[in-house]
Amino acid sequence: MSDPHIVSVGLSPIGSTDLTGRDLFTAAMTEAFDGVPDPAEIVDAVYVGNQSERYEHQILYGTILAEWCGLRFTPAERVEACAAAGALALRHAVRDVRTGTHDAVLACGIEKMTAGGSALATESLSAAFDRPLEQRSGVTAPSQYALLAQRYLHETDATEADLARIAVKNHENAAANPRAHFGEEIDVETVLGSEYVARPLKLFDCAPISDGAAAVLVASEEVASAVGSRATSVRVAGSGAATNNIGVADRNLTVIEGAHVATERAYDGAGIDPEDVDVAEVHDAFTISEALLAEAAGFAPRGRGFESSRPPAERSDGWTNVRLSTSGGLKARGHPIGATGLAQAVEAYEQLTGRAGDRQVPGADTALLINEGGVADAATVAHVLTVGGT
Amino acid sequence: MSDPHIVSVGLSPIGSTDLTGRDLFTAAMTEAFDGVPDPAEIVDAVYVGNQSERYEHQILYGTILAEWCGLRFTPAERVEACAAAGALALRHAVRDVRTGTHDAVLACGIEKMTAGGSALATESLSAAFDRPLEQRSGVTAPSQYALLAQRYLHETDATEADLARIAVKNHENAAANPRAHFGEEIDVETVLGSEYVARPLKLFDCAPISDGAAAVLVASEEVASAVGSRATSVRVAGSGAATNNIGVADRNLTVIEGAHVATERAYDGAGIDPEDVDVAEVHDAFTISEALLAEAAGFAPRGRGFESSRPPAERSDGWTNVRLSTSGGLKARGHPIGATGLAQAVEAYEQLTGRAGDRQVPGADTALLINEGGVADAATVAHVLTVGGT
């Protein structure tokens, strides 16, 4: 048994690119392996998060990436729970190291979403909805999340402008992130004036369709030490996962219970409370998601998660001081499905090691990641990362 | 840390059916949970092997099956390495129990291959080939395996009739398996007289396109005891996995090195040698596969694996007494891709617990399973199962 550490990370540019999935991965892997002596010598297993074979007509991505890294005969596989695939890969790497199964494991994620335009992406993502009950009604991701948003606006004091402010905040963060999909700040009027996709969600309430790849090397403390990165490595202190009913109609629309369960499991593993978290990357596929997940994670009182865009001092009583989606989040950093959970880990690694540049939250030493698959919490994987102490 | 035991198994009918994937799974789950008190109370996690979202336009199968079993909030996910997906699910379950991560885990596999006819199955399986180098040349699974077979017939004394005898033996075994895809025996003339699919492989050298689902409940000795099945439970003594280069052109065609590595890892874990194995389910997607895997597993001397259809006494020196593909194998029991690795485990469970009916190999107490993904050993997962002893 060994504490799992993230010893190095890599992230491709995120956005609409001409690169193939493997080219995107090359960018991430090259960065992750930079300064790691003999990666092929130390990596014992590979997990790849990838949502859909449709974009590139390619399965067996575990095998392909192991070979691409020069890791012949290394166990490698793909894991999938729609957009939670990336964090699943991380979770496997963390467990393998924690249990002593392996000393160093590469978790990576890839999605080449723009290969067939938005029509293919919409079609492909619809496979995450229950086929007999949901798909046949022609629902899309925005139309399902719009149900959550409608109900939330009905139950709480939140307005469409409040949701818009979440988008504005995340675009502002992304503008300080050189690898974000969107590099320009926006204002509330831009969001409110954009077209409705599924009322009350407008174009600027929605995360984009992005290409991207991410790689995270997880290792035991001994290996972390040996590769010389121990001083800057981040400990994965807790990991939690949970599913919820596949159908939105079979869930509470405004209390994201599965995400709450997964997050509690991660907190319990780490022995921390929500108040201890300095920065959090939550699964803001839509602005409403950030509001709901701030509550599910215990950062905000019920019905006040929509204040996530405000500076801590201006939030309601009961809110913690956490900063959300410092990377720009799915909303503006971008959302390359299978890579998203690992892109979250890259941001946390950079924040906790003081490398987040203009996005840096001073003194951040504990991060929470929430990565979801399907509509909201059909599948959720949460992680707690820390530096110092232990 | 606890020895992982298979405490119960379930298998749907295998073949061309009108059932959906979920209906097939219901058949497998109902059998696996029969006699298990409160499965929802004891199952801590679910892994689902599934090759393609194309057949049913459905991803997130982990979430769906967890809900289908009444396991709300239980961690669940899909794993994929093409046709090795089922054994990957088993491998995760085994590791979770062995490491003490969970006490009981459900490993299951589903494939609804006939949903779009053989055209969709061929198209879908082609995603397992390297896109830039292999797919663009229009290869299919039979055409790639034919390269292995051509070379094997060139290098060894084997003939097309020898390969045909493997098919005959596996159909004979399937005829004694009530859930096999094919229930009728065939003769060598049937195989040799069937159409060439890709020379030298003929129609009857090839496994069929099958629907099917399988479920295997893996638990600690304590849970096995508690559910009353300890007396008949089977211990998973070893598990090994390996990848090999994705492209057939980048591998040895007649020495299946990745499968050899994975199998050695499973033997090492179990502390056994090939001679100790009584029954083996190998990944006979084509007759040539059984010959090659008999050699990779150390059952046969190099170049003599084609004798797998013969009774042990009539095989060349250096062969062990193992019986191969007693279920009928992929060739005749059927090959529902994501479920195949677990269907292999079901056969081993039945053989080792004396429930294999007319297929029973007397005194069998050790089994080897080899499940492959892609062409031959692009991904291999091997397991050793035992009863008695420790």
Interface residues (C-beta under 8 A of the other chain):
Chain A: T20 Q51 S52 E53 R54 E56 H57 Q58 I59 L60 G62 T63 I64 A66 E67 L71 R72 F73 T74 P75 A76 E77 R78 V79 E80 A81 C82 A84 L88 R95 T99 G100 T101 S126 A127 A128 D130 R131 P132 Q135 A241 A242 T243 N244 N245 I246 E257 G258 V261 G373 G374 A378 A379
Chain B: T20 Q51 S52 E53 R54 E56 H57 Q58 I59 L60 G62 T63 I64 A66 E67 L71 R72 F73 T74 P75 A76 E77 R78 V79 E80 A81 C82 A84 L88 R95 T99 G100 T101 S126 A127 A128 D130 R131 P132 Q135 A241 A242 T243 N244 N245 I246 E257 G258 V261 G373 G374 A378 A379
